[in-house]
Amino acid sequence: MAKSSGLNPEKLRELARMGAEELLRQVRSEIVAIERTFPELKLPQHRRELRRSLSDARARGRKMSAAARKAVSDRMTKYWAERRKAKAKVK
């Protein structure tokens, strides 16, 4: 891939983020305009709050500790070793 723009990846990413933010602002303003024109399309307030809380919960997520990841890794390593052993016995 040729570098014709002369922008480093960080600068390019920053410009893309700024463009995405502007596009998001435009889309949100269009949504407001549509909801003002067609109020029956507007979500009820409690549905908006529910949707917002669900997206917050998804964004927050659960973090697995390093010890928990290691425990899962050990269990899965053992599981797949047993599967390979059983498959080898069948052949």
N, CA, C and O atoms as a GROMACS GRO file, in nm:
protein
  364
    1MET      N    1   0.085  -0.117   0.000
    1MET     CA    2   0.000   0.000   0.000
    1MET      C    3   0.090   0.124   0.000
    1MET      O    4   0.174   0.140   0.088
    2ALA      N    5   0.072   0.208  -0.096
    2ALA     CA    6   0.154   0.328  -0.107
    2ALA      C    7   0.102   0.437  -0.014
    2ALA      O    8  -0.018   0.453   0.004
    3LYS      N    9   0.197   0.511   0.044
    3LYS     CA   10   0.159   0.623   0.132
    3LYS      C   11   0.155   0.750   0.049
    3LYS      O   12   0.257   0.816   0.030
    4SER      N   13   0.039   0.782  -0.001
    4SER     CA   14   0.029   0.902  -0.083
    4SER      C   15  -0.014   1.023   0.000
    4SER      O   16   0.013   1.137  -0.039
    5SER      N   17  -0.081   1.000   0.112
    5SER     CA   18  -0.132   1.112   0.190
    5SER      C   19  -0.028   1.172   0.284
    5SER      O   20  -0.039   1.289   0.320
    6GLY      N   21   0.071   1.096   0.323
    6GLY     CA   22   0.173   1.145   0.413
    6GLY      C   23   0.124   1.156   0.557
    6GLY      O   24   0.193   1.215   0.641
    7LEU      N   25   0.008   1.102   0.587
    7LEU     CA   26  -0.046   1.106   0.724
    7LEU      C   27  -0.004   0.981   0.799
    7LEU      O   28  -0.005   0.871   0.745
    8ASN      N   29   0.033   1.000   0.924
    8ASN     CA   30   0.063   0.882   1.004
    8ASN      C   31  -0.068   0.818   1.049
    8ASN      O   32  -0.172   0.885   1.048
    9PRO      N   33  -0.066   0.691   1.088
    9PRO     CA   34  -0.190   0.622   1.123
    9PRO      C   35  -0.268   0.688   1.236
    9PRO      O   36  -0.392   0.686   1.235
   10GLU      N   37  -0.199   0.747   1.333
   10GLU     CA   38  -0.269   0.811   1.444
   10GLU      C   39  -0.347   0.933   1.396
   10GLU      O   40  -0.462   0.953   1.435
   11LYS      N   41  -0.284   1.014   1.311
   11LYS     CA   42  -0.350   1.134   1.258
   11LYS      C   43  -0.469   1.095   1.171
   11LYS      O   44  -0.575   1.156   1.178
   12LEU      N   45  -0.450   0.992   1.090
   12LEU     CA   46  -0.558   0.944   1.004
   12LEU      C   47  -0.676   0.894   1.087
   12LEU      O   48  -0.792   0.922   1.054
   13ARG      N   49  -0.646   0.822   1.193
   13ARG     CA   50  -0.752   0.772   1.282
   13ARG      C   51  -0.826   0.887   1.349
   13ARG      O   52  -0.948   0.885   1.360
   14GLU      N   53  -0.752   0.989   1.392
   14GLU     CA   54  -0.813   1.105   1.456
   14GLU      C   55  -0.906   1.178   1.359
   14GLU      O   56  -1.016   1.218   1.397
   15LEU      N   57  -0.862   1.195   1.235
   15LEU     CA   58  -0.946   1.260   1.135
   15LEU      C   59  -1.072   1.177   1.106
   15LEU      O   60  -1.180   1.232   1.089
   16ALA      N   61  -1.056   1.045   1.100
   16ALA     CA   62  -1.172   0.958   1.077
   16ALA      C   63  -1.269   0.968   1.194
   16ALA      O   64  -1.390   0.970   1.173
   17ARG      N   65  -1.218   0.974   1.317
   17ARG     CA   66  -1.304   0.987   1.434
   17ARG      C   67  -1.381   1.118   1.430
   17ARG      O   68  -1.500   1.122   1.460
   18MET      N   69  -1.312   1.225   1.394
   18MET     CA   70  -1.378   1.356   1.385
   18MET      C   71  -1.488   1.355   1.279
   18MET      O   72  -1.595   1.411   1.300
   19GLY      N   73  -1.461   1.291   1.167
   19GLY     CA   74  -1.562   1.279   1.062
   19GLY      C   75  -1.681   1.197   1.108
   19GLY      O   76  -1.795   1.231   1.078
   20ALA      N   77  -1.654   1.089   1.182
   20ALA     CA   78  -1.762   1.005   1.233
   20ALA      C   79  -1.846   1.081   1.335
   20ALA      O   80  -1.969   1.067   1.337
   21GLU      N   81  -1.782   1.161   1.420
   21GLU     CA   82  -1.857   1.240   1.518
   21GLU      C   83  -1.950   1.339   1.448
   21GLU      O   84  -2.065   1.356   1.488
   22GLU      N   85  -1.900   1.404   1.343
   22GLU     CA   86  -1.981   1.501   1.269
   22GLU      C   87  -2.099   1.431   1.202
   22GLU      O   88  -2.212   1.481   1.205
   23LEU      N   89  -2.073   1.315   1.143
   23LEU     CA   90  -2.181   1.239   1.080
   23LEU      C   91  -2.285   1.198   1.183
   23LEU      O   92  -2.405   1.204   1.156
   24LEU      N   93  -2.240   1.157   1.301
   24LEU     CA   94  -2.332   1.118   1.407
   24LEU      C   95  -2.419   1.236   1.451
   24LEU      O   96  -2.538   1.220   1.475
   25ARG      N   97  -2.358   1.355   1.463
   25ARG     CA   98  -2.436   1.475   1.497
   25ARG      C   99  -2.542   1.504   1.392
   25ARG      O  100  -2.655   1.539   1.425
   26GLN      N  101  -2.506   1.489   1.265
   26GLN     CA  102  -2.602   1.513   1.157
   26GLN      C  103  -2.718   1.414   1.162
   26GLN      O  104  -2.834   1.452   1.147
   27VAL      N  105  -2.686   1.286   1.184
   27VAL     CA  106  -2.790   1.184   1.191
   27VAL      C  107  -2.883   1.209   1.309
   27VAL      O  108  -3.005   1.197   1.296
   28ARG      N  109  -2.825   1.245   1.424
   28ARG     CA  110  -2.909   1.273   1.541
   28ARG      C  111  -3.000   1.392   1.516
   28ARG      O  112  -3.115   1.391   1.559
   29SER      N  113  -2.950   1.496   1.447
   29SER     CA  114  -3.036   1.611   1.419
   29SER      C  115  -3.146   1.572   1.320
   29SER      O  116  -3.258   1.623   1.330
   30GLU      N  117  -3.117   1.484   1.226
   30GLU     CA  118  -3.220   1.436   1.134
   30GLU      C  119  -3.326   1.357   1.210
   30GLU      O  120  -3.445   1.368   1.180
   31ILE      N  121  -3.285   1.276   1.307
   31ILE     CA  122  -3.380   1.199   1.387
   31ILE      C  123  -3.474   1.294   1.462
   31ILE      O  124  -3.595   1.272   1.466
   32VAL      N  125  -3.418   1.399   1.521
   32VAL     CA  126  -3.499   1.497   1.593
   32VAL      C  127  -3.599   1.562   1.499
   32VAL      O  128  -3.716   1.578   1.533
   33ALA      N  129  -3.553   1.599   1.379
   33ALA     CA  130  -3.642   1.662   1.282
   33ALA      C  131  -3.754   1.568   1.240
   33ALA      O  132  -3.870   1.609   1.229
   34ILE      N  133  -3.722   1.443   1.218
   34ILE     CA  134  -3.824   1.344   1.179
   34ILE      C  135  -3.924   1.324   1.292
   34ILE      O  136  -4.044   1.317   1.269
   35GLU      N  137  -3.874   1.314   1.416
   35GLU     CA  138  -3.963   1.293   1.530
   35GLU      C  139  -4.054   1.414   1.552
   35GLU      O  140  -4.167   1.398   1.597
   36ARG      N  141  -4.006   1.534   1.521
   36ARG     CA  142  -4.092   1.652   1.532
   36ARG      C  143  -4.199   1.651   1.424
   36ARG      O  144  -4.313   1.689   1.449
   37THR      N  145  -4.162   1.607   1.305
   37THR     CA  146  -4.256   1.602   1.194
   37THR      C  147  -4.358   1.490   1.212
   37THR      O  148  -4.476   1.508   1.184
   38PHE      N  149  -4.312   1.375   1.258
   38PHE     CA  150  -4.398   1.258   1.277
   38PHE      C  151  -4.388   1.212   1.423
   38PHE      O  152  -4.314   1.118   1.453
   39PRO      N  153  -4.461   1.278   1.513
   39PRO     CA  154  -4.449   1.244   1.656
   39PRO      C  155  -4.487   1.099   1.688
   39PRO      O  156  -4.443   1.044   1.789
   40GLU      N  157  -4.569   1.038   1.604
   40GLU     CA  158  -4.610   0.900   1.631
   40GLU      C  159  -4.493   0.802   1.616
   40GLU      O  160  -4.502   0.689   1.664
   41LEU      N  161  -4.386   0.844   1.550
   41LEU     CA  162  -4.269   0.757   1.535
   41LEU      C  163  -4.174   0.763   1.653
   41LEU      O  164  -4.085   0.680   1.668
   42LYS      N  165  -4.194   0.862   1.737
   42LYS     CA  166  -4.105   0.883   1.851
   42LYS      C  167  -4.124   0.771   1.954
   42LYS      O  168  -4.236   0.731   1.984
   43LEU      N  169  -4.012   0.721   2.006
   43LEU     CA  170  -4.020   0.618   2.109
   43LEU      C  171  -4.072   0.680   2.238
   43LEU      O  172  -4.039   0.794   2.270
   44PRO      N  173  -4.152   0.605   2.314
   44PRO     CA  174  -4.194   0.655   2.445
   44PRO      C  175  -4.072   0.675   2.535
   44PRO      O  176  -3.970   0.607   2.519
   45GLN      N  177  -4.081   0.768   2.628
   45GLN     CA  178  -3.967   0.804   2.712
   45GLN      C  179  -3.910   0.684   2.787
   45GLN      O  180  -3.788   0.669   2.797
   46HIS      N  181  -3.999   0.598   2.842
   46HIS     CA  182  -3.947   0.484   2.919
   46HIS      C  183  -3.872   0.386   2.829
   46HIS      O  184  -3.778   0.320   2.875
   47ARG      N  185  -3.912   0.375   2.700
   47ARG     CA  186  -3.840   0.288   2.607
   47ARG      C  187  -3.701   0.346   2.577
   47ARG      O  188  -3.604   0.272   2.566
   48ARG      N  189  -3.693   0.480   2.564
   48ARG     CA  190  -3.563   0.543   2.540
   48ARG      C  191  -3.470   0.519   2.658
   48ARG      O  192  -3.352   0.488   2.640
   49GLU      N  193  -3.524   0.534   2.781
   49GLU     CA  194  -3.442   0.513   2.899
   49GLU      C  195  -3.395   0.368   2.908
   49GLU      O  196  -3.281   0.341   2.945
   50LEU      N  197  -3.484   0.275   2.874
   50LEU     CA  198  -3.449   0.133   2.877
   50LEU      C  199  -3.339   0.105   2.775
   50LEU      O  200  -3.242   0.036   2.805
   51ARG      N  201  -3.356   0.158   2.655
   51ARG     CA  202  -3.256   0.135   2.551
   51ARG      C  203  -3.121   0.193   2.592
   51ARG      O  204  -3.017   0.131   2.569
   52ARG      N  205  -3.123   0.311   2.652
   52ARG     CA  206  -2.999   0.375   2.696
   52ARG      C  207  -2.932   0.292   2.807
   52ARG      O  208  -2.810   0.273   2.805
   53SER      N  209  -3.012   0.243   2.902
   53SER     CA  210  -2.953   0.166   3.012
   53SER      C  211  -2.897   0.033   2.961
   53SER      O  212  -2.794  -0.014   3.010
   54LEU      N  213  -2.964  -0.028   2.862
   54LEU     CA  214  -2.912  -0.152   2.804
   54LEU      C  215  -2.781  -0.128   2.731
   54LEU      O  216  -2.688  -0.208   2.742
   55SER      N  217  -2.772  -0.018   2.657
   55SER     CA  218  -2.646   0.009   2.587
   55SER      C  219  -2.535   0.040   2.687
   55SER      O  220  -2.419   0.003   2.664
   56ASP      N  221  -2.568   0.107   2.798
   56ASP     CA  222  -2.468   0.131   2.902
   56ASP      C  223  -2.420   0.000   2.964
   56ASP      O  224  -2.301  -0.018   2.989
   57ALA      N  225  -2.513  -0.091   2.987
   57ALA     CA  226  -2.478  -0.220   3.046
   57ALA      C  227  -2.388  -0.298   2.950
   57ALA      O  228  -2.292  -0.362   2.994
   58ARG      N  229  -2.419  -0.294   2.820
   58ARG     CA  230  -2.338  -0.364   2.722
   58ARG      C  231  -2.198  -0.304   2.716
   58ARG      O  232  -2.099  -0.376   2.707
   59ALA      N  233  -2.190  -0.173   2.720
   59ALA     CA  234  -2.060  -0.105   2.712
   59ALA      C  235  -1.975  -0.135   2.834
   59ALA      O  236  -1.853  -0.148   2.825
   60ARG      N  237  -2.041  -0.145   2.950
   60ARG     CA  238  -1.967  -0.169   3.074
   60ARG      C  239  -1.908  -0.309   3.071
   60ARG      O  240  -1.789  -0.326   3.097
   61GLY      N  241  -1.989  -0.409   3.038
   61GLY     CA  242  -1.940  -0.545   3.025
   61GLY      C  243  -1.884  -0.603   3.152
   61GLY      O  244  -1.886  -0.541   3.259
   62ARG      N  245  -1.834  -0.722   3.138
   62ARG     CA  246  -1.772  -0.789   3.252
   62ARG      C  247  -1.626  -0.810   3.218
   62ARG      O  248  -1.591  -0.850   3.107
   63LYS      N  249  -1.544  -0.784   3.312
   63LYS     CA  250  -1.401  -0.802   3.293
   63LYS      C  251  -1.358  -0.930   3.364
   63LYS      O  252  -1.392  -0.952   3.480
   64MET      N  253  -1.284  -1.012   3.292
   64MET     CA  254  -1.236  -1.135   3.350
   64MET      C  255  -1.094  -1.112   3.402
   64MET      O  256  -1.010  -1.055   3.332
   65SER      N  257  -1.069  -1.154   3.522
   65SER     CA  258  -0.935  -1.136   3.578
   65SER      C  259  -0.837  -1.229   3.508
   65SER      O  260  -0.876  -1.325   3.441
   66ALA      N  261  -0.711  -1.200   3.524
   66ALA     CA  262  -0.607  -1.284   3.463
   66ALA      C  263  -0.615  -1.426   3.517
   66ALA      O  264  -0.595  -1.523   3.443
   67ALA      N  265  -0.644  -1.440   3.646
   67ALA     CA  266  -0.655  -1.574   3.707
   67ALA      C  267  -0.774  -1.650   3.649
   67ALA      O  268  -0.765  -1.770   3.624
   68ALA      N  269  -0.884  -1.580   3.627
   68ALA     CA  270  -1.002  -1.644   3.569
   68ALA      C  271  -0.975  -1.687   3.425
   68ALA      O  272  -1.013  -1.796   3.384
   69ARG      N  273  -0.907  -1.600   3.348
   69ARG     CA  274  -0.871  -1.638   3.210
   69ARG      C  275  -0.781  -1.759   3.208
   69ARG      O  276  -0.798  -1.848   3.124
   70LYS      N  277  -0.686  -1.764   3.301
   70LYS     CA  278  -0.594  -1.879   3.308
   70LYS      C  279  -0.670  -2.005   3.344
   70LYS      O  280  -0.643  -2.111   3.288
   71ALA      N  281  -0.765  -1.994   3.437
   71ALA     CA  282  -0.844  -2.111   3.476
   71ALA      C  283  -0.926  -2.162   3.358
   71ALA      O  284  -0.933  -2.283   3.335
   72VAL      N  285  -0.986  -2.072   3.282
   72VAL     CA  286  -1.064  -2.113   3.164
   72VAL      C  287  -0.971  -2.177   3.062
   72VAL      O  288  -1.004  -2.280   3.004
   73SER      N  289  -0.854  -2.117   3.042
   73SER     CA  290  -0.758  -2.172   2.947
   73SER      C  291  -0.716  -2.313   2.986
   73SER      O  292  -0.709  -2.402   2.902
   74ASP      N  293  -0.689  -2.334   3.114
   74ASP     CA  294  -0.649  -2.467   3.162
   74ASP      C  295  -0.760  -2.568   3.141
   74ASP      O  296  -0.735  -2.681   3.097
   75ARG      N  297  -0.884  -2.528   3.174
   75ARG     CA  298  -0.998  -2.619   3.156
   75ARG      C  299  -1.017  -2.656   3.008
   75ARG      O  300  -1.040  -2.772   2.975
   76MET      N  301  -1.006  -2.556   2.921
   76MET     CA  302  -1.027  -2.583   2.778
   76MET      C  303  -0.913  -2.666   2.720
   76MET      O  304  -0.936  -2.750   2.634
   77THR      N  305  -0.791  -2.643   2.767
   77THR     CA  306  -0.678  -2.725   2.722
   77THR      C  307  -0.701  -2.870   2.760
   77THR      O  308  -0.679  -2.960   2.678
   78LYS      N  309  -0.744  -2.893   2.882
   78LYS     CA  310  -0.773  -3.030   2.928
   78LYS      C  311  -0.888  -3.090   2.848
   78LYS      O  312  -0.882  -3.206   2.808
   79TYR      N  313  -0.993  -3.010   2.825
   79TYR     CA  314  -1.110  -3.056   2.750
   79TYR      C  315  -1.071  -3.102   2.609
   79TYR      O  316  -1.109  -3.210   2.566
   80TRP      N  317  -0.994  -3.017   2.538
   80TRP     CA  318  -0.957  -3.052   2.401
   80TRP      C  319  -0.858  -3.168   2.397
   80TRP      O  320  -0.859  -3.245   2.301
   81ALA      N  321  -0.774  -3.181   2.497
   81ALA     CA  322  -0.682  -3.296   2.502
   81ALA      C  323  -0.761  -3.425   2.517
   81ALA      O  324  -0.730  -3.525   2.453
   82GLU      N  325  -0.863  -3.423   2.602
   82GLU     CA  326  -0.947  -3.541   2.619
   82GLU      C  327  -1.024  -3.572   2.491
   82GLU      O  328  -1.041  -3.689   2.457
   83ARG      N  329  -1.071  -3.470   2.421
   83ARG     CA  330  -1.143  -3.492   2.295
   83ARG      C  331  -1.050  -3.555   2.191
   83ARG      O  332  -1.090  -3.648   2.120
   84ARG      N  333  -0.926  -3.505   2.182
   84ARG     CA  334  -0.832  -3.562   2.084
   84ARG      C  335  -0.799  -3.706   2.121
   84ARG      O  336  -0.787  -3.792   2.033
   85LYS      N  337  -0.784  -3.733   2.251
   85LYS     CA  338  -0.754  -3.869   2.296
   85LYS      C  339  -0.870  -3.963   2.261
   85LYS      O  340  -0.846  -4.074   2.212
   86ALA      N  341  -0.993  -3.920   2.285
   86ALA     CA  342  -1.110  -4.002   2.255
   86ALA      C  343  -1.122  -4.024   2.104
   86ALA      O  344  -1.159  -4.134   2.061
   87LYS      N  345  -1.093  -3.924   2.025
   87LYS     CA  346  -1.102  -3.935   1.880
   87LYS      C  347  -0.996  -4.032   1.829
   87LYS      O  348  -1.021  -4.107   1.735
   88ALA      N  349  -0.877  -4.032   1.890
   88ALA     CA  350  -0.769  -4.121   1.849
   88ALA      C  351  -0.805  -4.267   1.881
   88ALA      O  352  -0.768  -4.358   1.806
   89LYS      N  353  -0.877  -4.289   1.991
   89LYS     CA  354  -0.916  -4.426   2.029
   89LYS      C  355  -1.018  -4.482   1.929
   89LYS      O  356  -1.017  -4.601   1.901
   90VAL      N  357  -1.106  -4.396   1.876
   90VAL     CA  358  -1.211  -4.440   1.784
   90VAL      C  359  -1.153  -4.485   1.652
   90VAL      O  360  -1.205  -4.579   1.592
   91LYS      N  361  -1.047  -4.423   1.605
   91LYS     CA  362  -0.989  -4.458   1.475
   91LYS      C  363  -0.918  -4.587   1.477
   91LYS      O  364  -0.864  -4.630   1.375
   0.00000   0.00000   0.00000
